[in-house]
């Protein structure tokens, strides 16, 4: 077992996690390679993964073709009534539905 010295922190919150022996040993080895204690390694790894997941679900990436279509559409000067497909997309957007995912609107 790796004996570690905890680093001081202004705010502390506890997260208890149960791991198999194999996972804990692998995590301890990785932390040791980086010169980190288990707490620091786990905290950094969890935070990095959380940021990755949040970014993936909050950013909307458009292909070049979709981006061009959007810019061309916004530059149009002709005004028309929205099609039923466009109206349905707006209704889904207002409900917070995007490709089966739900998201929250942030003010």
MOPAC internal coordinates of N, CA, C and O (Angstrom, degrees):
PM7 1SCF
backbone

  N    0.0000 0     0.00 0     0.00 0    0    0    0
  C    1.4551 1     0.00 0     0.00 0    1    0    0
  C    1.5130 1   109.12 1     0.00 0    2    1    0
  O    1.2310 1   120.38 1   -40.01 1    3    2    1
  N    1.3090 1   116.89 1   139.99 1    3    2    1
  C    1.4470 1   123.44 1  -178.97 1    5    3    2
  C    1.5182 1   109.39 1   -84.89 1    6    5    3
  O    1.2310 1   120.40 1   -55.91 1    7    6    5
  N    1.3195 1   116.84 1   124.09 1    7    6    5
  C    1.4632 1   121.54 1   176.43 1    9    7    6
  C    1.5108 1   106.86 1   -92.38 1   10    9    7
  O    1.2310 1   120.94 1   -53.22 1   11   10    9
  N    1.3381 1   115.82 1   126.78 1   11   10    9
  C    1.4593 1   119.75 1  -176.24 1   13   11   10
  C    1.5070 1   110.98 1  -126.52 1   14   13   11
  O    1.2310 1   121.47 1   -22.70 1   15   14   13
  N    1.3029 1   114.80 1   157.30 1   15   14   13
  C    1.4525 1   121.94 1   175.06 1   17   15   14
  C    1.5216 1   106.90 1  -106.79 1   18   17   15
  O    1.2310 1   119.91 1   -57.23 1   19   18   17
  N    1.3232 1   117.77 1   122.77 1   19   18   17
  C    1.4560 1   120.56 1  -178.50 1   21   19   18
  C    1.5195 1   110.06 1   -74.59 1   22   21   19
  O    1.2310 1   121.32 1   -38.34 1   23   22   21
  N    1.3196 1   115.08 1   141.66 1   23   22   21
  C    1.4542 1   121.18 1   178.17 1   25   23   22
  C    1.5248 1   108.99 1   -85.09 1   26   25   23
  O    1.2310 1   120.31 1   -36.96 1   27   26   25
  N    1.3262 1   117.01 1   143.04 1   27   26   25
  C    1.4655 1   119.08 1   179.71 1   29   27   26
  C    1.5199 1   111.69 1   -65.16 1   30   29   27
  O    1.2310 1   120.78 1   -35.11 1   31   30   29
  N    1.3010 1   116.11 1   144.89 1   31   30   29
  C    1.4569 1   122.29 1  -179.97 1   33   31   30
  C    1.5166 1   108.33 1  -140.08 1   34   33   31
  O    1.2310 1   120.59 1   -34.45 1   35   34   33
  N    1.3286 1   116.48 1   145.55 1   35   34   33
  C    1.4611 1   119.43 1  -179.93 1   37   35   34
  C    1.5192 1   111.33 1   -73.98 1   38   37   35
  O    1.2310 1   120.34 1   144.61 1   39   38   37
  N    1.3292 1   116.96 1   -35.39 1   39   38   37
  C    1.4606 1   120.36 1   175.69 1   41   39   38
  C    1.5145 1   108.64 1  -126.25 1   42   41   39
  O    1.2310 1   120.94 1   -42.10 1   43   42   41
  N    1.2991 1   115.81 1   137.90 1   43   42   41
  C    1.4538 1   119.73 1  -179.52 1   45   43   42
  C    1.5185 1   109.80 1  -130.44 1   46   45   43
  O    1.2310 1   121.31 1   -46.38 1   47   46   45
  N    1.2891 1   115.10 1   133.62 1   47   46   45
  C    1.4489 1   122.63 1   173.08 1   49   47   46
  C    1.5163 1   107.10 1  -130.35 1   50   49   47
  O    1.2310 1   120.73 1   -35.70 1   51   50   49
  N    1.2883 1   116.21 1   144.30 1   51   50   49
  C    1.4550 1   120.38 1  -175.73 1   53   51   50
  C    1.5323 1   110.07 1  -101.07 1   54   53   51
  O    1.2310 1   121.46 1   -38.02 1   55   54   53
  N    1.3253 1   114.82 1   141.98 1   55   54   53
  C    1.4566 1   122.66 1   173.92 1   57   55   54
  C    1.5171 1   106.50 1  -133.65 1   58   57   55
  O    1.2310 1   120.48 1   -67.39 1   59   58   57
  N    1.3044 1   116.69 1   112.61 1   59   58   57
  C    1.4629 1   121.02 1   179.34 1   61   59   58
  C    1.5157 1   109.59 1   -93.27 1   62   61   59
  O    1.2310 1   121.02 1   -49.28 1   63   62   61
  N    1.3315 1   115.65 1   130.72 1   63   62   61
  C    1.4581 1   121.17 1  -177.74 1   65   63   62
  C    1.5243 1   108.59 1  -132.82 1   66   65   63
  O    1.2310 1   120.81 1   -47.13 1   67   66   65
  N    1.3134 1   116.05 1   132.87 1   67   66   65
  C    1.4659 1   120.63 1   174.91 1   69   67   66
  C    1.5191 1   108.02 1   -99.34 1   70   69   67
  O    1.2310 1   120.86 1   -51.40 1   71   70   69
  N    1.3275 1   115.97 1   128.60 1   71   70   69
  C    1.4564 1   121.91 1  -178.42 1   73   71   70
  C    1.5171 1   110.07 1  -126.86 1   74   73   71
  O    1.2310 1   121.27 1   -26.83 1   75   74   73
  N    1.3134 1   115.18 1   153.17 1   75   74   73
  C    1.4664 1   118.13 1   171.84 1   77   75   74
  C    1.5279 1   107.92 1   -68.98 1   78   77   75
  O    1.2310 1   120.61 1   -20.37 1   79   78   77
  N    1.2939 1   116.43 1   159.63 1   79   78   77
  C    1.4693 1   121.33 1   179.64 1   81   79   78
  C    1.5268 1   110.51 1   -58.06 1   82   81   79
  O    1.2310 1   120.47 1   139.55 1   83   82   81
  N    1.3451 1   116.71 1   -40.45 1   83   82   81
  C    1.4602 1   121.05 1  -178.70 1   85   83   82
  C    1.5305 1   111.72 1   -62.95 1   86   85   83
  O    1.2310 1   121.01 1   136.24 1   87   86   85
  N    1.3199 1   115.67 1   -43.76 1   87   86   85
  C    1.4674 1   119.46 1  -179.59 1   89   87   86
  C    1.5192 1   109.62 1   -66.67 1   90   89   87
  O    1.2310 1   120.05 1   134.76 1   91   90   89
  N    1.3291 1   117.51 1   -45.24 1   91   90   89
  C    1.4598 1   120.12 1  -179.51 1   93   91   90
  C    1.5271 1   110.97 1   -61.25 1   94   93   91
  O    1.2310 1   120.27 1   137.75 1   95   94   93
  N    1.3136 1   117.08 1   -42.25 1   95   94   93
  C    1.4657 1   120.38 1   178.78 1   97   95   94
  C    1.5296 1   111.26 1   -62.81 1   98   97   95
  O    1.2310 1   120.64 1   138.81 1   99   98   97
  N    1.3450 1   116.39 1   -41.19 1   99   98   97
  C    1.4622 1   120.55 1   179.01 1  101   99   98
  C    1.5271 1   110.86 1   -65.19 1  102  101   99
  O    1.2310 1   120.68 1   137.95 1  103  102  101
  N    1.3340 1   116.30 1   -42.05 1  103  102  101
  C    1.4689 1   120.87 1   178.91 1  105  103  102
  C    1.5292 1   109.77 1   -65.15 1  106  105  103
  O    1.2310 1   120.17 1   136.93 1  107  106  105
  N    1.3205 1   117.29 1   -43.07 1  107  106  105
  C    1.4657 1   121.11 1   179.07 1  109  107  106
  C    1.5249 1   110.63 1   -62.12 1  110  109  107
  O    1.2310 1   120.64 1   139.69 1  111  110  109
  N    1.3165 1   116.37 1   -40.31 1  111  110  109
  C    1.4623 1   120.02 1   179.29 1  113  111  110
  C    1.5258 1   110.83 1   -64.97 1  114  113  111
  O    1.2310 1   120.34 1   134.84 1  115  114  113
  N    1.3343 1   116.95 1   -45.16 1  115  114  113
  C    1.4668 1   120.90 1   178.68 1  117  115  114
  C    1.5196 1   111.06 1   -62.42 1  118  117  115
  O    1.2310 1   120.32 1   137.19 1  119  118  117
  N    1.3281 1   117.00 1   -42.81 1  119  118  117
  C    1.4687 1   120.83 1   178.46 1  121  119  118
  C    1.5198 1   110.18 1   -61.36 1  122  121  119
  O    1.2310 1   120.58 1   136.83 1  123  122  121
  N    1.3185 1   116.50 1   -43.17 1  123  122  121
  C    1.4572 1   121.38 1   180.00 1  125  123  122
  C    1.5278 1   111.22 1   -62.17 1  126  125  123
  O    1.2310 1   120.59 1   137.80 1  127  126  125
  N    1.3203 1   116.48 1   -42.20 1  127  126  125
  C    1.4667 1   120.94 1   178.29 1  129  127  126
  C    1.5208 1   110.87 1   -58.68 1  130  129  127
  O    1.2310 1   120.68 1   141.22 1  131  130  129
  N    1.3328 1   116.31 1   -38.78 1  131  130  129
  C    1.4709 1   120.77 1  -179.07 1  133  131  130
  C    1.5257 1   112.92 1   -86.39 1  134  133  131
  O    1.2310 1   120.54 1   177.02 1  135  134  133
  N    1.3403 1   116.56 1    -2.98 1  135  134  133
  C    1.4665 1   119.72 1  -179.36 1  137  135  134
  C    1.5189 1   112.73 1    73.15 1  138  137  135
  O    1.2310 1   120.51 1  -151.78 1  139  138  137
  N    1.3304 1   116.63 1    28.22 1  139  138  137
  C    1.4599 1   121.63 1  -179.75 1  141  139  138
  C    1.5220 1   109.13 1  -113.33 1  142  141  139
  O    1.2310 1   120.96 1   -23.73 1  143  142  141
  N    1.3278 1   115.77 1   156.27 1  143  142  141
  C    1.4557 1   118.45 1   171.71 1  145  143  142
  C    1.5338 1   107.95 1   -84.33 1  146  145  143
  O    1.2310 1   120.85 1   -10.09 1  147  146  145
  N    1.3200 1   115.98 1   169.91 1  147  146  145
  C    1.4666 1   120.17 1  -176.83 1  149  147  146
  C    1.5188 1   112.46 1   -58.52 1  150  149  147
  O    1.2310 1   120.46 1   136.78 1  151  150  149
  N    1.3218 1   116.73 1   -43.22 1  151  150  149
  C    1.4629 1   120.26 1  -177.84 1  153  151  150
  C    1.5200 1   111.09 1   -62.82 1  154  153  151
  O    1.2310 1   120.86 1   133.44 1  155  154  153
  N    1.3317 1   115.95 1   -46.56 1  155  154  153
  C    1.4574 1   119.85 1  -179.45 1  157  155  154
  C    1.5257 1   110.85 1   -63.85 1  158  157  155
  O    1.2310 1   120.33 1   134.80 1  159  158  157
  N    1.3310 1   116.98 1   -45.20 1  159  158  157
  C    1.4641 1   121.03 1   179.97 1  161  159  158
  C    1.5288 1   110.87 1   -60.95 1  162  161  159
  O    1.2310 1   120.56 1   132.02 1  163  162  161
  N    1.3335 1   116.54 1   -47.98 1  163  162  161
  C    1.4649 1   120.84 1  -178.48 1  165  163  162
  C    1.5223 1   110.65 1   -63.28 1  166  165  163
  O    1.2310 1   120.64 1   138.03 1  167  166  165
  N    1.3206 1   116.38 1   -41.97 1  167  166  165
  C    1.4619 1   120.57 1  -179.49 1  169  167  166
  C    1.5229 1   111.22 1   -62.48 1  170  169  167
  O    1.2310 1   120.57 1   133.24 1  171  170  169
  N    1.3152 1   116.52 1   -46.76 1  171  170  169
  C    1.4677 1   120.64 1  -179.94 1  173  171  170
  C    1.5316 1   110.34 1   -65.31 1  174  173  171
  O    1.2310 1   120.46 1   134.50 1  175  174  173
  N    1.3439 1   116.73 1   -45.50 1  175  174  173
  C    1.4640 1   120.35 1  -178.58 1  177  175  174
  C    1.5243 1   111.34 1   -62.74 1  178  177  175
  O    1.2310 1   120.24 1   135.36 1  179  178  177
  N    1.3333 1   117.14 1   -44.64 1  179  178  177
  C    1.4640 1   120.37 1   179.29 1  181  179  178
  C    1.5213 1   111.30 1   -64.05 1  182  181  179
  O    1.2310 1   120.55 1   136.84 1  183  182  181
  N    1.3168 1   116.56 1   -43.16 1  183  182  181
  C    1.4633 1   120.22 1  -179.96 1  185  183  182
  C    1.5248 1   110.94 1   -63.98 1  186  185  183
  O    1.2310 1   120.35 1   134.93 1  187  186  185
  N    1.3380 1   116.94 1   -45.07 1  187  186  185
  C    1.4690 1   119.86 1   179.18 1  189  187  186
  C    1.5268 1   111.12 1   -60.09 1  190  189  187
  O    1.2310 1   120.43 1   135.60 1  191  190  189
  N    1.3192 1   116.79 1   -44.40 1  191  190  189
  C    1.4693 1   120.26 1  -179.70 1  193  191  190
  C    1.5262 1   111.45 1   -66.08 1  194  193  191
  O    1.2310 1   120.67 1   139.73 1  195  194  193
  N    1.3340 1   116.33 1   -40.27 1  195  194  193
  C    1.4629 1   120.21 1   178.17 1  197  195  194
  C    1.5240 1   110.45 1   -61.80 1  198  197  195
  O    1.2310 1   120.01 1   135.96 1  199  198  197
  N    1.3191 1   117.58 1   -44.04 1  199  198  197
  C    1.4696 1   120.96 1   178.81 1  201  199  198
  C    1.5272 1   110.63 1   -61.73 1  202  201  199
  O    1.2310 1   120.41 1   138.66 1  203  202  201
  N    1.3267 1   116.82 1   -41.34 1  203  202  201
  C    1.4560 1   121.43 1   179.37 1  205  203  202
  C    1.5306 1   111.17 1   -61.70 1  206  205  203
  O    1.2310 1   120.26 1   134.32 1  207  206  205
  N    1.3249 1   117.12 1   -45.68 1  207  206  205
  C    1.4645 1   121.34 1  -179.39 1  209  207  206
  C    1.5230 1   110.53 1   -65.86 1  210  209  207
  O    1.2310 1   120.22 1   134.74 1  211  210  209
  N    1.3174 1   117.19 1   -45.26 1  211  210  209
  C    1.4733 1   121.15 1  -179.58 1  213  211  210
  C    1.5198 1   110.16 1   -62.26 1  214  213  211
  O    1.2310 1   120.18 1   135.43 1  215  214  213
  N    1.3261 1   117.26 1   -44.57 1  215  214  213
  C    1.4629 1   120.63 1  -179.70 1  217  215  214
  C    1.5296 1   110.99 1   -62.46 1  218  217  215
  O    1.2310 1   120.66 1   136.67 1  219  218  217
  N    1.3264 1   116.35 1   -43.33 1  219  218  217
  C    1.4577 1   120.42 1  -179.10 1  221  219  218
  C    1.5293 1   111.38 1   -62.27 1  222  221  219
  O    1.2310 1   119.92 1   149.01 1  223  222  221
  N    1.3230 1   117.75 1   -30.99 1  223  222  221
  C    1.4618 1   120.57 1  -176.15 1  225  223  222
  C    1.5228 1   113.42 1   -98.65 1  226  225  223
  O    1.2310 1   119.94 1   178.14 1  227  226  225
  N    1.3269 1   117.73 1    -1.86 1  227  226  225
  C    1.4616 1   118.81 1   178.23 1  229  227  226
  C    1.5187 1   112.80 1  -114.91 1  230  229  227
  O    1.2310 1   120.24 1   161.35 1  231  230  229
  N    1.3269 1   117.14 1   -18.65 1  231  230  229
  C    1.4563 1   119.95 1   178.22 1  233  231  230
  C    1.5193 1   109.99 1   -92.86 1  234  233  231
  O    1.2310 1   121.28 1   -37.64 1  235  234  233
  N    1.2835 1   115.16 1   142.36 1  235  234  233
  C    1.4579 1   120.76 1   175.59 1  237  235  234
  C    1.5186 1   106.58 1  -112.62 1  238  237  235
  O    1.2310 1   120.17 1   -65.87 1  239  238  237
  N    1.3033 1   117.27 1   114.13 1  239  238  237
  C    1.4528 1   121.28 1   179.37 1  241  239  238
  C    1.5196 1   109.08 1  -102.03 1  242  241  239
  O    1.2310 1   121.56 1   -48.20 1  243  242  241
  N    1.3093 1   114.63 1   131.80 1  243  242  241
  C    1.4579 1   120.70 1   179.42 1  245  243  242
  C    1.5159 1   109.53 1  -106.38 1  246  245  243
  O    1.2310 1   121.35 1   -34.79 1  247  246  245
  N    1.3179 1   115.03 1   145.21 1  247  246  245
  C    1.4652 1   118.99 1   171.80 1  249  247  246
  C    1.5256 1   107.46 1   -70.19 1  250  249  247
  O    1.2310 1   120.70 1   -12.96 1  251  250  249
  N    1.3175 1   116.28 1   167.04 1  251  250  249
  C    1.4749 1   119.33 1   178.17 1  253  251  250
  C    1.5245 1   110.79 1   -58.41 1  254  253  251
  O    1.2310 1   120.94 1   139.81 1  255  254  253
  N    1.3362 1   115.81 1   -40.19 1  255  254  253
  C    1.4611 1   119.56 1  -178.92 1  257  255  254
  C    1.5228 1   111.59 1   -66.03 1  258  257  255
  O    1.2310 1   120.58 1   136.97 1  259  258  257
  N    1.3566 1   116.50 1   -43.03 1  259  258  257
  C    1.4605 1   120.31 1   179.16 1  261  259  258
  C    1.5260 1   110.72 1   -65.90 1  262  261  259
  O    1.2310 1   120.39 1   141.23 1  263  262  261
  N    1.3262 1   116.86 1   -38.77 1  263  262  261
  C    1.4646 1   120.49 1   179.08 1  265  263  262
  C    1.5243 1   110.14 1   -64.14 1  266  265  263
  O    1.2310 1   120.83 1   134.65 1  267  266  265
  N    1.3316 1   116.01 1   -45.35 1  267  266  265
  C    1.4677 1   119.70 1   178.52 1  269  267  266
  C    1.5182 1   110.60 1   -62.24 1  270  269  267
  O    1.2310 1   120.24 1   136.44 1  271  270  269
  N    1.3500 1   117.15 1   -43.56 1  271  270  269
  C    1.4592 1   120.96 1   178.34 1  273  271  270
  C    1.5336 1   110.05 1   -58.08 1  274  273  271
  O    1.2310 1   120.49 1   134.53 1  275  274  273
  N    1.3311 1   116.66 1   -45.47 1  275  274  273
  C    1.4633 1   120.72 1  -179.38 1  277  275  274
  C    1.5320 1   110.92 1   -61.48 1  278  277  275
  O    1.2310 1   120.21 1   131.87 1  279  278  277
  N    1.3233 1   117.21 1   -48.13 1  279  278  277
  C    1.4730 1   119.97 1  -179.73 1  281  279  278
  C    1.5206 1   111.55 1   -63.29 1  282  281  279
  O    1.2310 1   120.60 1   137.84 1  283  282  281
  N    1.3270 1   116.46 1   -42.16 1  283  282  281
  C    1.4674 1   119.60 1   178.28 1  285  283  282
  C    1.5258 1   110.74 1   -63.65 1  286  285  283
  O    1.2310 1   120.69 1   138.24 1  287  286  285
  N    1.3155 1   116.29 1   -41.76 1  287  286  285
  C    1.4606 1   120.78 1  -179.97 1  289  287  286
  C    1.5297 1   110.54 1   -62.78 1  290  289  287
  O    1.2310 1   120.56 1   136.59 1  291  290  289
  N    1.3314 1   116.53 1   -43.41 1  291  290  289
  C    1.4690 1   120.43 1  -178.91 1  293  291  290
  C    1.5333 1   111.61 1   -68.66 1  294  293  291
  O    1.2310 1   120.35 1   153.09 1  295  294  293
  N    1.3223 1   116.93 1   -26.91 1  295  294  293
  C    1.4692 1   120.55 1  -178.81 1  297  295  294
  C    1.5297 1   112.77 1   -83.00 1  298  297  295
  O    1.2310 1   120.58 1   170.89 1  299  298  297
  N    1.3183 1   116.50 1    -9.11 1  299  298  297
  C    1.4589 1   119.30 1  -178.73 1  301  299  298
  C    1.5190 1   110.53 1   -61.99 1  302  301  299
  O    1.2310 1   121.58 1   -37.85 1  303  302  301
  N    1.3155 1   114.58 1   142.15 1  303  302  301
  C    1.4514 1   119.36 1   179.13 1  305  303  302
  C    1.5260 1   111.99 1  -100.30 1  306  305  303
  O    1.2310 1   120.69 1   160.27 1  307  306  305
  N    1.3175 1   116.29 1   -19.73 1  307  306  305
  C    1.4552 1   118.55 1   179.66 1  309  307  306
  C    1.5288 1   109.24 1   -75.85 1  310  309  307
  O    1.2310 1   121.23 1   -44.42 1  311  310  309
  N    1.2979 1   115.25 1   135.58 1  311  310  309
  C    1.4589 1   121.02 1   179.74 1  313  311  310
  C    1.5218 1   107.18 1  -103.50 1  314  313  311
  O    1.2310 1   121.19 1   -45.77 1  315  314  313
  N    1.3108 1   115.33 1   134.23 1  315  314  313
  C    1.4512 1   119.05 1  -179.55 1  317  315  314
  C    1.5266 1   108.98 1  -139.36 1  318  317  315
  O    1.2310 1   121.95 1   -17.48 1  319  318  317
  N    1.2973 1   113.86 1   162.52 1  319  318  317
  C    1.4672 1   118.97 1   174.77 1  321  319  318
  C    1.5297 1   107.67 1   -73.19 1  322  321  319
  O    1.2310 1   120.05 1   -41.81 1  323  322  321
  N    1.3363 1   117.50 1   138.19 1  323  322  321
  C    1.4658 1   119.16 1   178.71 1  325  323  322
  C    1.5186 1   111.62 1   -64.63 1  326  325  323
  O    1.2310 1   121.21 1   -34.89 1  327  326  325
  N    1.3210 1   115.28 1   145.11 1  327  326  325
  C    1.4573 1   120.56 1   177.61 1  329  327  326
  C    1.5280 1   108.58 1   -75.15 1  330  329  327
  O    1.2310 1   120.69 1   -11.21 1  331  330  329
  N    1.3243 1   116.29 1   168.79 1  331  330  329
  C    1.4664 1   119.84 1   177.90 1  333  331  330
  C    1.5252 1   110.64 1   -63.35 1  334  333  331
  O    1.2310 1   120.45 1   143.97 1  335  334  333
  N    1.3260 1   116.75 1   -36.03 1  335  334  333
  C    1.4748 1   120.22 1   177.04 1  337  335  334
  C    1.5281 1   110.40 1   -61.96 1  338  337  335
  O    1.2310 1   120.30 1   135.16 1  339  338  337
  N    1.3107 1   117.03 1   -44.84 1  339  338  337
  C    1.4692 1   120.96 1   178.82 1  341  339  338
  C    1.5313 1   111.11 1   -63.61 1  342  341  339
  O    1.2310 1   120.84 1   139.16 1  343  342  341
  N    1.3230 1   116.01 1   -40.84 1  343  342  341
  C    1.4707 1   119.46 1   178.19 1  345  343  342
  C    1.5304 1   111.22 1   -63.30 1  346  345  343
  O    1.2310 1   120.58 1   139.37 1  347  346  345
  N    1.3359 1   116.49 1   -40.63 1  347  346  345
  C    1.4665 1   120.59 1   178.52 1  349  347  346
  C    1.5279 1   110.60 1   -64.45 1  350  349  347
  O    1.2310 1   119.93 1   139.10 1  351  350  349
  N    1.3175 1   117.74 1   -40.90 1  351  350  349
  C    1.4703 1   120.76 1   177.43 1  353  351  350
  C    1.5250 1   111.13 1   -61.28 1  354  353  351
  O    1.2310 1   120.29 1   139.70 1  355  354  353
  N    1.3127 1   117.05 1   -40.30 1  355  354  353
  C    1.4662 1   120.87 1   177.81 1  357  355  354
  C    1.5265 1   110.12 1   -65.10 1  358  357  355
  O    1.2310 1   120.22 1   137.02 1  359  358  357
  N    1.3345 1   117.18 1   -42.98 1  359  358  357
  C    1.4767 1   119.94 1   178.53 1  361  359  358
  C    1.5289 1   110.54 1   -61.12 1  362  361  359
  O    1.2310 1   120.00 1   136.17 1  363  362  361
  N    1.3324 1   117.61 1   -43.83 1  363  362  361
  C    1.4580 1   120.70 1   178.99 1  365  363  362
  C    1.5307 1   110.84 1   -64.11 1  366  365  363
  O    1.2310 1   120.94 1   139.26 1  367  366  365
  N    1.3234 1   115.81 1   -40.74 1  367  366  365
  C    1.4655 1   119.76 1   179.08 1  369  367  366
  C    1.5187 1   110.70 1   -61.76 1  370  369  367
  O    1.2310 1   120.52 1   136.26 1  371  370  369
  N    1.3299 1   116.62 1   -43.74 1  371  370  369
  C    1.4669 1   120.24 1  -179.61 1  373  371  370
  C    1.5251 1   111.87 1   -65.18 1  374  373  371
  O    1.2310 1   120.22 1   150.76 1  375  374  373
  N    1.3440 1   117.18 1   -29.24 1  375  374  373
  C    1.4622 1   120.85 1   178.10 1  377  375  374
  C    1.5259 1   110.91 1   -79.40 1  378  377  375
  O    1.2310 1   120.17 1   165.71 1  379  378  377
  N    1.3159 1   117.28 1   -14.29 1  379  378  377
  C    1.4535 1   120.46 1  -178.51 1  381  379  378
  C    1.5134 1   112.42 1    84.64 1  382  381  379
  O    1.2310 1   120.07 1  -146.36 1  383  382  381
  N    1.3112 1   117.46 1    33.64 1  383  382  381
  C    1.4633 1   120.63 1  -179.61 1  385  383  382
  C    1.5240 1   108.59 1  -112.14 1  386  385  383
  O    1.2310 1   120.87 1   -51.29 1  387  386  385
  N    1.3293 1   115.95 1   128.71 1  387  386  385
  C    1.4527 1   120.33 1   176.94 1  389  387  386
  C    1.5151 1   107.72 1  -142.26 1  390  389  387
  O    1.2310 1   120.15 1   -68.08 1  391  390  389
  N    1.3033 1   117.33 1   111.92 1  391  390  389
  C    1.4592 1   123.32 1   179.34 1  393  391  390
  C    1.5223 1   111.71 1    48.33 1  394  393  391
  O    1.2310 1   120.24 1  -134.46 1  395  394  393
  N    1.3119 1   117.14 1    45.54 1  395  394  393
  C    1.4498 1   120.54 1   176.63 1  397  395  394
  C    1.5097 1   114.19 1    84.36 1  398  397  395
  O    1.2310 1   119.59 1   172.03 1  399  398  397
  N    1.3175 1   118.38 1    -7.97 1  399  398  397
  C    1.4588 1   121.47 1   179.07 1  401  399  398
  C    1.5172 1   109.00 1   -98.04 1  402  401  399
  O    1.2310 1   120.87 1   -31.95 1  403  402  401
  N    1.3012 1   115.94 1   148.05 1  403  402  401
  C    1.4584 1   119.70 1   173.52 1  405  403  402
  C    1.5103 1   107.51 1  -105.31 1  406  405  403
  O    1.2310 1   120.45 1   -36.73 1  407  406  405
  N    1.3134 1   116.75 1   143.27 1  407  406  405
  C    1.4436 1   120.25 1   177.61 1  409  407  406
  C    1.5077 1   108.38 1  -138.70 1  410  409  407
  O    1.2310 1   120.90 1   -16.85 1  411  410  409
  N    1.3102 1   115.88 1   163.15 1  411  410  409
  C    1.4500 1   121.19 1  -179.30 1  413  411  410
  C    1.5169 1   109.72 1  -104.95 1  414  413  411
  O    1.2310 1   121.08 1   -34.72 1  415  414  413
  N    1.3107 1   115.54 1   145.28 1  415  414  413
  C    1.4514 1   119.69 1   174.23 1  417  415  414
  C    1.5252 1   107.70 1   -86.57 1  418  417  415
  O    1.2310 1   120.96 1   -44.81 1  419  418  417
  N    1.3209 1   115.76 1   135.19 1  419  418  417
  C    1.4585 1   121.41 1  -179.67 1  421  419  418
  C    1.5140 1   107.40 1  -111.41 1  422  421  419
  O    1.2310 1   121.42 1   -50.87 1  423  422  421
  N    1.3230 1   114.88 1   129.13 1  423  422  421
  C    1.4795 1   119.04 1   179.72 1  425  423  422
  C    1.5031 1   111.38 1   -72.91 1  426  425  423
  O    1.2310 1   120.10 1   180.00 1  427  426  425

